[in-house]
Amino acid sequence: MLEGLDFELEKGDLVAIMGASGVGKTTFLNLLGALDKPTEGRILLEGTDVHSRDDRGIARLRNENIGFVFQFYHLLPEFTALENVFLPLLIRGMDKREAKNKARHVLKDVYLEDKAEQKPALLSGGEQQRVAIARALVNEPKLLLADEPTGNLDWKSGEAIMRLIQEMHQKKGLSSIIVTHNEKIAKFCQKLYVLEAGKLKLFHLP
């Protein structure tokens, strides 16, 4: 349970959140991403209360402003990498040709332009996570939320994913939060918070 928790993410921050299993890291991320609604308190995005909108308005806010990356890639297996990436643009109402072109550009950003027509089953775990990152970024979000983005990968692949997240964070001007249990992954971030007993404590990274 999260109780009396205050947290402010400054624009441009790349923050790691650590904590023991079951302490509420994913719940915290879901609250920040407007996937869950707090029983008390408010979630503000650029000064606006996220939950002052109706469900459709909240969904639109998520689609246009927040990119999500998960431990398990949640790619649609029947679709190609390109189709997985441009789907959020179609949901937003973009023309299919324009959506394809934009998705190809973002796949190039994550060094997967040569795998655009491959389906997820033919991609490695690291490549699937790159597709998931491209999908998270295709709508040009302001906020990137990543829940254990390297948790399903070996160290070499996980390190490559974190270097990519670092690169995209800077290149796209993002504000980013990475939930991880791995101290080595946390060191890729600028700030580290530890969640314990419903409270966040800021630690200074070496």
C-alpha positions as CSV (number, residue, x, y, z in Angstrom):
1,M,0.0,0.0,0.0
2,L,1.2,3.5,-0.9
3,E,0.4,6.0,1.8
4,G,1.3,9.7,2.1
5,L,3.6,9.5,-0.9
6,D,4.8,12.7,-2.5
7,F,6.9,12.5,-5.7
8,E,7.8,15.1,-8.3
9,L,9.5,14.2,-11.6
10,E,11.3,17.2,-13.1
11,K,11.3,17.7,-16.9
12,G,14.2,15.8,-18.4
13,D,14.8,13.6,-15.4
14,L,15.8,9.9,-15.9
15,V,14.8,8.3,-12.6
16,A,15.2,4.7,-11.3
17,I,12.7,3.3,-8.8
18,M,13.9,0.3,-6.7
19,G,12.4,-1.7,-3.9
20,A,11.7,-5.2,-2.7
21,S,9.2,-7.5,-4.5
22,G,5.6,-6.7,-3.7
23,V,6.4,-3.2,-2.2
24,G,4.2,-1.5,-4.8
25,K,6.6,-0.4,-7.6
26,T,4.3,-1.5,-10.4
27,T,1.3,0.0,-8.6
28,F,3.2,3.3,-8.3
29,L,4.0,3.3,-12.0
30,N,0.4,2.4,-13.0
31,L,-0.8,5.4,-10.9
32,L,1.7,7.7,-12.6
33,G,0.6,6.4,-16.0
34,A,-3.1,6.9,-15.3
35,L,-3.7,3.1,-15.6
36,D,-4.9,3.1,-12.0
37,K,-6.8,5.7,-10.0
38,P,-5.6,6.7,-6.5
39,T,-8.1,6.3,-3.7
40,E,-6.7,9.6,-2.3
41,G,-4.5,12.4,-3.6
42,R,-3.9,13.6,-7.1
43,I,-1.7,12.7,-10.1
44,L,-0.7,15.9,-12.0
45,L,0.7,16.0,-15.5
46,E,2.2,19.5,-16.2
47,G,-0.1,20.9,-13.5
48,T,-3.3,19.3,-14.6
49,D,-5.1,16.6,-12.6
50,V,-5.1,13.5,-14.8
51,H,-8.4,12.2,-13.3
52,S,-10.3,15.4,-13.8
53,R,-11.1,13.9,-17.2
54,D,-13.6,11.2,-18.1
55,D,-12.4,7.7,-19.1
56,R,-12.1,8.7,-22.8
57,G,-10.2,11.8,-21.9
58,I,-7.8,9.8,-19.7
59,A,-7.2,7.3,-22.5
60,R,-6.5,10.0,-24.9
61,L,-4.1,11.7,-22.5
62,R,-2.2,8.4,-22.1
63,N,-2.1,7.8,-25.8
64,E,-0.7,11.2,-26.6
65,N,1.6,11.9,-23.6
66,I,2.8,8.7,-22.0
67,G,4.9,5.8,-23.4
68,F,4.9,2.5,-21.6
69,V,7.5,-0.3,-21.8
70,F,7.0,-3.5,-19.9
71,Q,9.1,-6.5,-18.9
72,F,7.1,-8.8,-21.2
73,Y,6.9,-7.0,-24.5
74,H,3.2,-7.4,-25.2
75,L,3.6,-7.3,-28.9
76,L,0.8,-8.6,-31.0
77,P,2.2,-11.9,-32.5
78,E,0.2,-11.8,-35.7
79,F,1.5,-8.4,-36.7
80,T,4.9,-7.4,-38.0
81,A,7.2,-5.1,-36.0
82,L,6.1,-2.2,-38.2
83,E,2.4,-2.9,-37.6
84,N,3.0,-3.2,-33.9
85,V,4.6,0.2,-33.9
86,F,2.1,2.1,-36.0
87,L,-1.0,0.7,-34.3
88,P,-1.1,3.5,-31.6
89,L,-1.0,6.0,-34.4
90,L,-4.1,4.4,-36.1
91,I,-5.8,4.4,-32.7
92,R,-5.1,8.1,-32.6
93,G,-6.7,8.6,-36.0
94,M,-3.6,9.1,-38.2
95,D,-3.8,8.1,-41.9
96,K,-2.3,4.6,-42.4
97,R,0.3,5.7,-44.9
98,E,1.5,8.5,-42.7
99,A,1.5,6.1,-39.7
100,K,3.6,3.6,-41.6
101,N,6.2,6.2,-42.5
102,K,6.4,7.5,-39.0
103,A,6.7,4.0,-37.6
104,R,9.6,3.2,-40.0
105,H,11.4,6.3,-38.8
106,V,11.1,5.3,-35.2
107,L,12.2,1.7,-36.0
108,K,15.3,3.3,-37.5
109,D,15.8,5.2,-34.3
110,V,16.0,1.9,-32.4
111,Y,18.2,0.3,-35.1
112,L,15.6,-2.1,-36.3
113,E,14.7,-0.7,-39.8
114,D,15.9,-4.0,-41.3
115,K,13.4,-6.0,-39.2
116,A,10.3,-4.0,-39.9
117,E,8.5,-6.8,-41.8
118,Q,9.4,-9.5,-39.3
119,K,6.9,-10.9,-36.8
120,P,7.8,-11.0,-33.1
121,A,8.4,-14.8,-33.1
122,L,11.4,-14.3,-35.5
123,L,13.0,-11.6,-33.3
124,S,15.3,-12.0,-30.3
125,G,14.2,-10.9,-26.9
126,G,16.3,-7.7,-27.2
127,E,14.9,-7.0,-30.6
128,Q,11.3,-7.5,-29.4
129,Q,12.0,-5.0,-26.6
130,R,13.4,-2.5,-29.1
131,V,10.1,-2.8,-31.0
132,A,8.2,-2.2,-27.8
133,I,10.3,0.9,-27.1
134,A,9.6,2.1,-30.7
135,R,5.9,1.6,-30.1
136,A,6.1,3.5,-26.8
137,L,7.9,6.4,-28.6
138,V,5.9,6.6,-31.8
139,N,3.4,9.1,-30.4
140,E,6.2,11.4,-29.2
141,P,5.3,11.2,-25.6
142,K,6.5,13.5,-22.9
143,L,6.8,10.8,-20.3
144,L,8.3,7.3,-20.6
145,L,7.4,4.7,-18.0
146,A,9.4,1.4,-18.1
147,D,8.5,-1.5,-15.7
148,E,11.5,-3.9,-15.5
149,P,12.4,-3.3,-19.1
150,T,15.4,-5.6,-18.9
151,G,13.9,-8.2,-16.5
152,N,13.3,-10.8,-19.3
153,L,16.8,-10.4,-20.9
154,D,20.3,-11.5,-20.2
155,W,22.7,-8.9,-18.9
156,K,24.3,-8.1,-22.3
157,S,20.9,-7.6,-24.0
158,G,19.6,-5.7,-20.9
159,E,22.6,-3.4,-20.9
160,A,22.0,-2.6,-24.6
161,I,18.3,-1.8,-23.9
162,M,19.3,0.6,-21.1
163,R,21.8,2.3,-23.4
164,L,19.1,2.7,-26.0
165,I,16.7,4.1,-23.4
166,Q,19.4,6.6,-22.3
167,E,19.9,7.5,-25.9
168,M,16.2,7.9,-26.7
169,H,15.6,9.8,-23.4
170,Q,18.2,12.4,-24.5
171,K,17.3,12.5,-28.2
172,K,13.5,12.8,-27.7
173,G,13.7,15.1,-24.7
174,L,11.8,12.7,-22.5
175,S,11.1,12.6,-18.8
176,S,11.6,8.9,-17.8
177,I,11.0,6.5,-14.9
178,I,12.5,3.0,-14.9
179,V,11.3,0.5,-12.3
180,T,14.0,-2.1,-11.7
181,H,15.3,-4.5,-9.0
182,N,18.8,-4.4,-10.5
183,E,21.3,-1.9,-9.1
184,K,23.4,-2.1,-12.3
185,I,20.4,-1.0,-14.3
186,A,19.6,1.8,-11.9
187,K,23.1,3.2,-12.4
188,F,22.1,4.1,-16.0
189,C,19.8,6.7,-14.5
190,Q,20.4,10.2,-13.0
191,K,18.5,9.7,-9.8
192,L,17.5,6.7,-7.7
193,Y,14.5,6.4,-5.4
194,V,13.9,3.4,-3.2
195,L,10.3,2.5,-2.3
196,E,9.9,1.0,1.1
197,A,6.9,0.8,3.5
198,G,4.9,3.0,1.1
199,K,7.5,5.8,1.1
200,L,10.1,7.0,-1.5
201,K,13.6,7.8,-0.4
202,L,16.1,9.5,-2.7
203,F,19.5,8.0,-2.9
204,H,22.6,9.6,-4.5
205,L,24.1,7.5,-7.2
206,P,27.9,7.2,-7.2
